Amino acid sequence: MTIEETIRIALEAHDGQKDLEGNPAILHVLAVGLMGETELEQKVGFLHDVVEDSDISIKDLRVRGVEEEVLEAVDLLTHKEGITYEEYVRDIFRSGNKAAIQVKINDLHQNGQRMEKTLWSIVNAEKLDTKRLDMYAEIDRRHTWALHFFDSNRGPFPAAC
């Protein structure tokens, strides 16, 4: 499967979806895919939210011709119901799947960039929305924890991972 085909699947899966700020969700997915240093990381990046955020399943992706190594990484990056965020991150790391680990790190960095802009807009608004600020602060806390977890456990992986 080509990179263009994975982008088409992502466009279909995220059509009409918005992020918490009302921006098209596909922008995040495209940014994460573009951060990939290898073709595998790019494909996984473009597809990383497809199963979690749409009706498209791993089986559907397989039928469409997505390679098994891409499917394995996408499956690891799909946060399953009943699993805590911390366990989800640890499972990605424990898998040793370098593409999934790198795409999750890219995802966290891209989310962090978006989060910084959002937090500044909330703080600088005429009327402080404390409920919204608390929600974003909690998301930021989890993402910061995950980045720290990956950074502090990088030992067995090469710098490129």
N, C-alpha and C positions, 0 to 999 in steps of 0.2 A: 504494500500500500504506500502511496506517495504522501508526502507532507501536505500537498494540496488537498488530497482526499480526507486526511484527518481534520484539516481546517473546515472542510465542507460538513463533516459530521458534527463538529463543534458548533458551527453556525446553526445547523438544524436543531441540535439539542438545546441551545441557549436562546433560540429565536424568541424575542419578546420578553425575556427575563431581565430583571433589573437587580442591581446590587442594593445594599441598604441605603445608599445615597440617591438612588433613582437613576444611576447610570447603567447603560447596557452591560449586562454581565459578561458578554463576549469580550469586552475590552480587557478584563482581567485575564481571561483564558489566553487571549492572544499575547498579552504581555509575558505571561509565564512561559508559553511556548517559545517565544522569541529569545528568552533568556537561556534556553538550552544550548549547550556547546556541541552536542552531537545530534545526529538525525534522530536517534532513539529518544534522547531527552526532549527534543522539540516535539516529536509525535506524542509522547507521554504528557508533556506540558499542555498541548492543545486539547488533549482528551481528559485531563486529570479530574475535571468536575462533571463530566458527562453522565456517569452512572449515578453519582450522588445527587445531581440536580435535574435529572430528566427521567423520562420513562425508558430510556435506552439502557439495556443491560449488557453485561459482559458477553453473554451469549449472542445478543444482537450484533455487537461489535465483531465477534468472531465470524458470524455469518457474512458480515460485510467485508471480511478479508483482513481485519487488523491482525498483525503478527502477534504470536503468543508472548514474546518478550515484552511487547507494549501492553498487552492485556494483563500480564502478571503485575506490572508496575501500576497500571490504572486500578486494578483490584486492590492492591495494597494502599493506594491513595484514597480509596473510597471509605469514608468514615461510616462504619456500620452501626446500626441502632443497638443500644445497650452497652456500647463500649465507651469508656470515658475518653476524653480528649488526650489525656496523658498516656493511657494505654495504647491508643491509636498511634500516637507518635512513637512510642517505644516499639510497637510492632513493626512499624516501617523500618526503624533502625535495626532491630534484631533480624529482620529478613536478610540483611546484607545486600539487598537489591540496590545497586549503585544508582541506577536511573531513578527509581522511586525516591531514594534519599535526596538526590540532587534536586529533583523537581519539587519535593516538599520544601527544601531550603529556598528554592527560587520562589515558590508560592508564598512562603513566610516573608521573604524580603519584599515582594511586590505588595502583599497585604500591608506590610509595615509602612511603605511609602504612601499608600492610600490612607492608612490610619492616621498618619501624621497630619495630613491635610485636613482630614475630617475633624480631628480633635482641635486643631487650631480654629476651624470655622465655628465649632460649638463654643469654645471658650471666648471667642471674639464676637459672638452674636450679641445683639442688643439685650436679649433676655436669655439668661443661662438656662439651658434645658438639662437639669441635673439627672433626670432619668436616662436620657439619651447619652449623656456624658458617662454615667456609670456603666451602661451597656458597652459602650466602646472601650472604656477603661478595662473592663473584664476581658473583652476580646484581645485587647493589646497585651494584657497580662499573660494570657495563654500563649499567644504568639511569641512573646519575649521568652517565656519559659522554654518553648519548643526550640527556638534558635539557640538558646544557651545549652539545652540538652544535646543538640547535634554538635555544637562547637566543642563541648567538653568531652564528647565521646568519639571524636574523630580518629583517635589513635590507629585503629586497624585499617583505616581506609586511606588511599592515596590522596594527596592534596586536591586533585581534580574532582574528587567525589564530593 
